[in-house]
Amino acid sequence: MDGDAMLAAFFPLYTLGTEGSHSDASKDEQNKPFTFKNYQFVLALTFAVEEINKNPAFLHNVTLGFDVSSVQFEAWKQFKNPFMSLFGNYNSPNYSCMRERKSIAVLTGPSGLTSAQLGTLLDLYRFPQLTFGPFDQALSDHNKFPALYQMAQKDTSMATAMVSLLLHYRWNWVGLLTLEDENGLWILPALKEEMAKNRVCIAFELTIPNYAMSLKFMVVNEQINKSSANVLIIYVDNESLLHLMICIEQYFIKGKVFIMNSQLDFTTRRRYFLLGSFHVPLLFSHHHPEVSGFAEFVKAVNPSTYPEDFFLARLWFLSFNCSDSESDCVTWENCPHDASLDWLPGHTFDMTMSGDSYNIYNAVYAVAQALHEMLLHQTEVQTIGNTKGMVPSPAQLLPFLKNTQFQNPVGDQVILDNKRKLEAEYDIVNIWNFPQGLDLKVKIGKFSPFALHDHQLSLSEDLVEWAIETTEPVHSVCSESCGPGFRKSHQEGKAACCFDCTPCSENEMANGTDMEQCVKCPDHQYANTQRIRCCLKAASFLAYGEPLGMALACMALGLSTLTAAVLGVFVKHHNTPIVKANNQALSYILLLSLIFCFLCSLLFIGHPNTVTCILQQTTFGVVFTVAVSAVLAKTVTVVLAFKVTSPMRRMRWLLVSGAPNFIIPICTLIQTTLCGIWLGTSPPFIDTDTYSEHGHVIILCNKGSLTAFYCVLGYLGSLALASFTVAFLARNLPDTFNEAKFLTFSMLVFCSVWLTFLPVYHSAKGKVMVAVEVFSILASSAGLLGCIFVPKCYIILIRPDINCVHGFRDRKCSGMYVCEVHKRALVDALNRAANGICGRRPQTPMWGPQVIAVLDLVLENKQALAQLNSATAVLQFPKWRNRAAVAPHFRRATVLAPPDSAAQRLPH
């Protein structure tokens, strides 16, 4: 197409024309295949030039034209057509009548290698070169190619787009295949960085030289086939991808998904389509909007419209079976008059503008924009009349082309400067394969780096055609995903994507897949048995409603009621000798304290609160101290009574002065002081135990200070040990109404319970620990009650006959009761008293009539009987404290009681 300013275009069309007189060469080219799809490059160039020439706002009476030449791949022929076309020494074989024209810019592509080789020639003459193929890193060196501009957008977001697709299908085990060129060296670090960021692992990494691809592929094909990675990322140029697919066909690699950056022309290998369904190609191509009017323009194209276009003539001839002519020009007498390119199948010729054609469209507009800016600049420095018909040289256009930035007719921003180019958006294309070499490119998704992070990738999964006999996406993982309830445990020495699945530990959960760590549930929650969620723990405590709490509460109430009944029996029979025998007041104190001991265990049952937490241990400590000190006082009283041998001894003074009665208040005061210090420093408080019982939060009372607790318990134990020791020493004293043995056994039970309590308490957890303490309280209290008072109640209620003694001198028990079992202790005490009063110490007990006389005197003396609370009360008679006062009574007793009759009334 003629014009004032010409564009030279070099496309890989595999021309079928002749080269002058070279008839043999012409015959060779007749056998070369014609690439139908590449003819769209010529149509896109023609459409853009005509659109610009029709726009009156452009170029100010300067029209654009173009020359199209085919680039041959043979190295020795590669510069032939470009050289002749640019410098006019040879008429281009594309047109029959062509004048010499000087072009202002050159379009090359889509091969980066071809553009680089032509760029070396064009740079010598300062020709602006615009490439329309994919962005090539080798061509981005401005020092090496100062006049070269790439129309395609940079693939800076290609790695992100590919990894996003991997993440969408959860493919984390993939292979990489690149060429040993600058594009491969550039994409590999970007892919590795993005994959590492998203935890996608590389199963294998292959780099193939483009000069020996078939040989290299023979070596690596076994590795690809045997690898468990079913996804392979291929980043190569179009020409290399074509050779690579041929190798894949030959070595029958199947079941793999190929993620590629190039748009492969599958029509060059018909046989590939029959095998193509064994693997799934997913292509990333630059997204571009539809150019309005281009499809209609292509439909209207025919050889009569552009009679000088040799390529269109050959396309028409091959497509519609037109008659051929022996001349260089083609006649169309036998062609269908209404034939159109849209008659051709889609796999032969695509009516939709391709990405490369869109770059050609933008390149033409870039040249026109730069030329327009240059003409405006020349208008400012020259007169308008001198500018008509002026055609600039390529060197003059170059500075204006460098800064070109504009918005094309479809609204896209076009920037030629590589540093300021915008990131590309990508269409994701899947190839649908059909028999007989048919294929269909289906757009299944889009990636936009300008969208929000979670919405950059949009995909229609139902449009993807997977491999043969497969309707689901393939799996490409080193290890199967760990489901909920499991965490990943990495395998030593392997990639991060290779791992084992380990169940979550107790009270940990994992509610997602492939979780690195299990999440520990909060203290108030617990993990269910599947370890997939945390459930709210139920509050738990030793409640009255549960069997254990109810049983302990019933035991406490029952034992306290029983103790109260025993106290009632003692009060009712307070005048009987067995009640009076062992300090009646101490027995009442002990029974009352036991009632409170049983009742204090109820403080440990039920929902804890601040008040109950404080009262639990302090009440337990004080009440038990009263009980144990009462037992100690009773024991000391018995020991002192039987150890008094003379009225001047200190033990007799202690007994007469009532010193044992001070044991209870003194011991209780010490325990109360310890409890006060405990409450003042670190009092008990409400606490929770979240570990002892699965699924429950146990509410309990924290003792605050364990030291204070063990001080209270240790003090109580020391009192019990002292009581046990004293009672044990008095166990062999005369046993008529002597409860020393019962006290010894009760303290043995008490100490055994609490010694057993310590290890069991420390081994128990939660509310079981509380139950152990309650049971110990009840058991020790029941031991005191049973061992001390059950034998007495048996005598009082079951055997009242042994709770009295027949009256001396043949008197029956009437109004005055002296216990039969008490006679020996009383006689022994009177012997000791008499020996002390008379000032002599006989070697044998005074079992003579004098003792019987004293007994008669005691029976007749009501005042003495009123003071007789125990065997030791004899020593408290005021008138027996000196020998003179007692002697008359012994003389009277001797007269009244002859030896023979007295001997008959001696106690047995």
Secondary structure, 3 states (H helix, E strand, C coil): CCCCEEEEEEECCCCCCCCCCCHHHHHHHHCCCCCCCCHHHHHHHHHHHHHHHCCCCCCCCCCEEEEEEECCCCHHHCCHHHHHHHHCCCCCCCCCCCCCCCEEEEEECCCHHHHHHHHHHHHHCCCCEEECCCCCHHHCCCCCCCCEEECCCCCCCHHHHHHHHHHHCCCCEEEEEEECCHHHHHHHHHHHHHHHHCCCEEEEEEEECCCCHHHHHHHHHHHHHHCCCCEEEEECCHHHHHHHHHHHHHCCCCCCEEEECCCCCHHHCHHHHHHHHHCEEEEEEECCCCCCCHHHHHHHCCCCCCCCCHHHHHHHHHHHCCCCCCCCCCCCCCCCCCCCHHHCCCCCCCCCCCHHHHHHHHHHHHHHHHHHHHHHHHHHHCCHHHHCCCCCCHHHHHHHHHCCEEECCCCCEEECCHHHCCCCCEEEEEEEEECCCEEEEEEEEEECCCCCHHHCEEECHHHCCCCCCCCCCCCCCCCCCCCCCEEEEECCCCCCCCEEEEECCCCEECCCCCECCCEECCCCEEECCCCCCEEECEEECCCCCCHHHHHHHHHHHHHHHHHHHHHHHHHHCCCCHHHHCCCHHHHHHHHHHHHHHHHHHHHHCCCCCHHHHHHHHHHHHHHHHHHHHHHHHHHHHHHHHHHCCCCCCHHHHHHHHCHHHHHHHHHHHHHHHHHHHHHHHCCCEEEEECCCCCCEEEEEEECCCHHHHHHHHHHHHHHHHHHHHHHHHCCCCCCCCCCHHHHHHHHHHHHHHHHHHHHHHHHCCCHHHHHHHHHHHHHHHHHHHHHHHHHHHHHHHHCHHHHCECECCCECCCCCCECHHHHHHHHHHHHHHHHHHHCCCCCCCCCCHHHHHHHHHHHHCHHHHHHCCCHHHHHHCHHHCCHHHHHHHHHHHHHHCCHHHHHHCCCC
